[in-house]
Amino acid sequence: MENERLLKIESGINFRELGGYTTPSGQTVKFHKVLRTASLGHLSANDLTYLDDYGVRYDIDFRSRDEQQQIPDRVPPQAEYLFDPVFGVDLTQASKFDKQDEANTPKQPDHDIEGMDEIPLNGYEKMLETYRDLINLDSAKTAYRRFFDKLLENDQDNHSVLFHCTAGKDRTGIGSVFLLTALGVDRATIIQDYLLTNQTSKSFIDGQLQKAQASQVAPAMLDSIRALLSVSTDYLQAADEAVQLQAGTWANYLRTELKVTPDQIHDLKRIYLI
């Protein structure tokens, strides 16, 4: 695992840098410019100071209104907050597992996962459908266009854009694919960054699965929970197929569906690459 990408966050998972990735042209994504994370709702005071010192000046929240209201972001002191919902509701099911309170108090001693009766049994199929929606839905296209608008505003040295959803893996993962594609990072590296979530969130995923096992859920439910909590090349392939149907390539999708112009691509490379 690329430990240097992980931020030193006390009360959050999957907080990591996109800096350091290289392009075939020999350029490198700058550090302290763009971060992908999971929920900011549980951050400690130390975490907020850390992110402020790190340079976070934009907090882009891809979650639905319900997710935002249930667990509001704890926004770093100097950051501008942008509510930018990709979906009208949480199609990823990630909010079912985001139940830690803001004070970071211990879990209740019972083993049940709150909302277990709402977790679908067909998690794998649900995720494939969700990834198609990430590409096809107008709400997603609108949100990712706003995302690029903020990325283009972030032109001051050592000022960072932080973007997130609840688990930092699906809505955030596709956001990373879009950005790294725009910057010219090669496909193998983009997939590597996407799959890194399975390592950076491993302790959380394992903990949720252990709780489910302790509750003696059926094997099919356990498989569904695992599918909902992790990322897979199968999910990304579903997005690939949707992109191919709409635009042929991810680069063309940026231009035709998200309306990112060649001049804006040039500006993004100027801002985020060295």
C-alpha positions as CSV (number, residue, x, y, z in Angstrom):
1,M,0.0,0.0,0.0
2,E,1.2,3.5,-0.8
3,N,1.3,4.7,2.8
4,E,2.6,8.1,1.8
5,R,-0.8,8.8,0.2
6,L,-2.7,8.3,3.5
7,L,-3.3,11.5,5.5
8,K,-2.8,11.4,9.3
9,I,-6.5,11.6,10.2
10,E,-7.7,10.4,13.6
11,S,-11.4,10.1,13.0
12,G,-12.0,9.2,9.4
13,I,-11.1,6.6,6.8
14,N,-9.8,6.7,3.2
15,F,-8.3,10.2,3.4
16,R,-5.6,10.3,0.7
17,E,-3.6,12.4,-1.7
18,L,-3.8,12.4,-5.4
19,G,-0.4,14.0,-5.6
20,G,2.6,12.1,-7.0
21,Y,1.0,10.3,-9.9
22,T,2.9,10.8,-13.2
23,T,1.8,11.2,-16.8
24,P,3.3,9.7,-19.9
25,S,4.7,13.2,-20.7
26,G,6.8,13.1,-17.6
27,Q,4.8,15.5,-15.5
28,T,3.6,14.8,-11.9
29,V,0.4,15.7,-10.0
30,K,1.3,18.2,-7.3
31,F,1.0,17.4,-3.6
32,H,-1.2,19.6,-1.4
33,K,-3.5,20.4,-4.3
34,V,-6.2,17.7,-4.4
35,L,-7.5,15.1,-1.9
36,R,-10.0,12.4,-2.1
37,T,-11.7,11.3,1.2
38,A,-14.6,9.6,2.9
39,S,-17.0,11.4,5.3
40,L,-15.9,14.5,7.2
41,G,-18.7,14.1,9.7
42,H,-16.5,12.5,12.4
43,L,-13.4,14.6,12.3
44,S,-11.7,15.5,15.5
45,A,-10.5,19.0,16.4
46,N,-6.9,17.8,15.6
47,D,-8.1,16.5,12.2
48,L,-9.6,19.9,11.4
49,T,-6.4,21.7,12.4
50,Y,-4.4,19.1,10.4
51,L,-6.5,19.7,7.2
52,D,-6.4,23.4,7.6
53,D,-2.6,23.4,7.9
54,Y,-2.5,21.0,5.0
55,G,-4.0,23.7,2.8
56,V,-7.6,22.5,2.4
57,R,-9.6,25.5,1.0
58,Y,-12.4,23.7,-0.7
59,D,-14.7,21.0,0.6
60,I,-16.8,19.4,-2.1
61,D,-19.5,17.1,-0.7
62,F,-20.9,14.6,-3.3
63,R,-23.4,13.1,-0.8
64,S,-27.2,13.3,-1.0
65,R,-29.2,15.7,1.0
66,D,-30.3,13.0,3.5
67,E,-26.6,12.0,4.1
68,Q,-25.6,15.6,4.5
69,Q,-28.3,16.3,7.0
70,Q,-27.8,13.1,9.0
71,I,-24.0,13.6,9.4
72,P,-23.0,17.1,8.4
73,D,-19.4,17.8,7.4
74,R,-17.0,19.2,9.9
75,V,-15.5,21.8,7.6
76,P,-11.8,22.9,8.0
77,P,-11.7,26.5,9.2
78,Q,-10.5,28.2,6.0
79,A,-12.4,25.9,3.6
80,E,-15.3,26.9,1.4
81,Y,-18.1,24.3,1.6
82,L,-19.9,23.2,-1.6
83,F,-22.9,20.8,-1.4
84,D,-22.7,19.0,-4.7
85,P,-24.9,16.0,-4.7
86,V,-24.2,13.4,-7.4
87,F,-27.5,11.5,-6.6
88,G,-30.8,12.6,-5.1
89,V,-30.5,9.7,-2.6
90,D,-27.7,7.5,-1.5
91,L,-27.6,4.8,-4.3
92,T,-24.3,3.5,-3.0
93,Q,-25.8,2.3,0.3
94,A,-22.6,3.6,2.1
95,S,-24.6,5.7,4.6
96,K,-26.0,2.5,6.1
97,F,-22.5,1.9,7.5
98,D,-21.6,5.5,8.5
99,K,-23.1,5.5,12.1
100,Q,-20.1,6.7,14.2
101,D,-21.0,9.7,16.3
102,E,-19.1,13.0,16.0
103,A,-17.5,12.5,19.5
104,N,-15.9,9.3,18.3
105,T,-17.4,7.4,21.2
106,P,-17.3,3.6,21.3
107,K,-19.8,1.5,19.4
108,Q,-22.7,0.0,21.3
109,P,-21.9,-3.4,22.7
110,D,-24.4,-5.3,20.5
111,H,-23.2,-6.6,17.1
112,D,-26.0,-5.5,14.9
113,I,-25.3,-3.2,11.9
114,E,-27.9,-0.4,12.2
115,G,-30.3,-0.5,9.2
116,M,-29.4,-4.2,8.5
117,D,-33.0,-4.7,7.3
118,E,-32.5,-2.0,4.7
119,I,-29.3,-3.5,3.2
120,P,-30.0,-5.2,-0.1
121,L,-29.1,-8.8,-0.7
122,N,-28.0,-8.1,-4.3
123,G,-25.2,-5.7,-3.4
124,Y,-23.0,-6.7,-6.3
125,E,-25.7,-6.0,-8.9
126,K,-26.7,-2.8,-7.1
127,M,-23.1,-1.5,-7.4
128,L,-23.0,-2.3,-11.1
129,E,-26.2,-0.3,-11.5
130,T,-24.9,2.5,-9.4
131,Y,-21.8,2.9,-11.6
132,R,-23.9,3.0,-14.7
133,D,-25.9,5.8,-13.0
134,L,-22.7,7.7,-12.1
135,I,-22.2,8.0,-15.9
136,N,-25.7,8.2,-17.2
137,L,-27.7,10.4,-14.7
138,D,-28.1,14.1,-15.4
139,S,-27.7,14.8,-11.6
140,A,-24.2,13.2,-11.8
141,K,-23.2,15.1,-14.8
142,T,-24.3,18.4,-13.2
143,A,-22.4,17.6,-10.0
144,Y,-19.1,16.6,-11.8
145,R,-19.3,19.7,-13.9
146,R,-19.5,21.8,-10.7
147,F,-16.6,19.8,-9.4
148,F,-14.5,20.8,-12.4
149,D,-15.5,24.5,-11.8
150,K,-14.0,24.4,-8.3
151,L,-10.9,22.5,-9.5
152,L,-10.3,25.4,-11.9
153,E,-10.7,28.0,-9.1
154,N,-8.0,26.3,-7.0
155,D,-5.1,28.1,-8.6
156,Q,-3.2,29.2,-5.5
157,D,0.0,27.4,-4.5
158,N,-0.5,24.8,-1.7
159,H,-4.2,25.3,-1.6
160,S,-6.1,22.0,-1.8
161,V,-9.5,20.9,-3.1
162,L,-10.9,18.0,-0.9
163,F,-13.8,16.0,-2.5
164,H,-15.7,13.3,-0.8
165,C,-18.8,11.2,-0.4
166,T,-19.6,8.9,2.5
167,A,-17.1,6.0,2.0
168,G,-14.9,7.9,-0.5
169,K,-15.0,5.1,-3.0
170,D,-17.8,5.3,-5.6
171,R,-18.9,8.9,-6.2
172,T,-15.4,10.0,-5.1
173,G,-13.8,7.2,-7.1
174,I,-15.4,8.3,-10.4
175,G,-14.5,11.9,-9.6
176,S,-10.9,10.8,-9.3
177,V,-11.1,9.0,-12.6
178,F,-12.5,12.1,-14.3
179,L,-9.7,14.3,-12.9
180,L,-6.8,12.0,-13.5
181,T,-8.1,11.4,-17.0
182,A,-8.2,15.2,-17.6
183,L,-4.6,15.5,-16.3
184,G,-3.4,12.8,-18.7
185,V,-2.6,10.1,-16.1
186,D,-2.4,6.7,-17.7
187,R,-5.3,4.2,-17.3
188,A,-3.3,1.6,-15.3
189,T,-2.4,4.2,-12.7
190,I,-6.0,5.5,-12.6
191,I,-7.2,1.9,-11.9
192,Q,-4.5,1.5,-9.3
193,D,-5.7,4.6,-7.4
194,Y,-9.3,3.4,-7.7
195,L,-8.6,0.0,-6.2
196,L,-6.4,1.5,-3.4
197,T,-9.6,2.0,-1.4
198,N,-9.8,-1.7,-0.7
199,Q,-6.5,-1.4,1.2
200,T,-7.0,2.0,2.8
201,S,-10.4,1.0,4.1
202,K,-9.5,-2.6,4.9
203,S,-9.8,-2.3,8.7
204,F,-13.2,-0.6,8.4
205,I,-14.5,-3.2,5.9
206,D,-13.2,-6.1,8.0
207,G,-14.9,-4.6,11.1
208,Q,-18.2,-4.3,9.4
209,L,-18.0,-7.9,8.1
210,Q,-17.1,-9.2,11.6
211,K,-20.1,-7.4,13.1
212,A,-22.3,-9.0,10.4
213,Q,-20.9,-12.4,11.1
214,A,-21.4,-11.9,14.8
215,S,-25.1,-11.2,14.0
216,Q,-25.2,-14.5,12.2
217,V,-26.4,-13.1,8.9
218,A,-26.8,-15.4,6.0
219,P,-23.8,-16.0,3.7
220,A,-25.6,-14.1,0.9
221,M,-26.0,-11.1,3.1
222,L,-22.4,-11.2,4.0
223,D,-21.4,-11.3,0.3
224,S,-23.7,-8.4,-0.3
225,I,-22.2,-6.3,2.5
226,R,-18.7,-7.0,1.2
227,A,-19.7,-6.0,-2.3
228,L,-21.2,-2.7,-1.0
229,L,-18.2,-1.8,1.1
230,S,-15.5,-2.5,-1.4
231,V,-14.5,-1.5,-5.0
232,S,-14.1,-3.8,-7.9
233,T,-12.8,-3.6,-11.5
234,D,-16.2,-5.0,-12.4
235,Y,-17.8,-1.8,-11.1
236,L,-15.4,0.3,-13.1
237,Q,-16.0,-1.8,-16.1
238,A,-19.7,-1.0,-15.8
239,A,-18.8,2.7,-15.9
240,D,-16.5,2.1,-18.8
241,E,-19.3,0.5,-20.8
242,A,-21.6,3.4,-20.1
243,V,-19.0,5.9,-21.1
244,Q,-18.3,4.0,-24.3
245,L,-22.0,4.0,-25.2
246,Q,-22.3,7.8,-24.6
247,A,-19.0,9.2,-25.8
248,G,-16.6,6.4,-26.9
249,T,-13.8,7.3,-24.4
250,W,-13.4,9.0,-21.0
251,A,-11.6,11.9,-22.6
252,N,-14.5,12.4,-25.0
253,Y,-17.0,12.1,-22.2
254,L,-15.3,15.0,-20.4
255,R,-15.7,17.1,-23.5
256,T,-19.2,16.1,-24.7
257,E,-21.0,15.3,-21.4
258,L,-19.3,17.4,-18.7
259,K,-18.5,20.3,-21.2
260,V,-14.8,20.5,-20.1
261,T,-13.2,22.5,-22.9
262,P,-9.7,22.0,-24.3
263,D,-8.7,25.4,-22.7
264,Q,-9.9,24.1,-19.3
265,I,-7.9,20.9,-19.7
266,H,-4.9,23.1,-20.4
267,D,-5.7,25.2,-17.2
268,L,-6.1,22.1,-15.1
269,K,-2.7,20.7,-16.2
270,R,-1.2,24.1,-15.4
271,I,-2.7,24.2,-11.9
272,Y,-2.2,20.5,-10.9
273,L,0.9,19.3,-12.7
274,I,4.6,20.1,-12.4
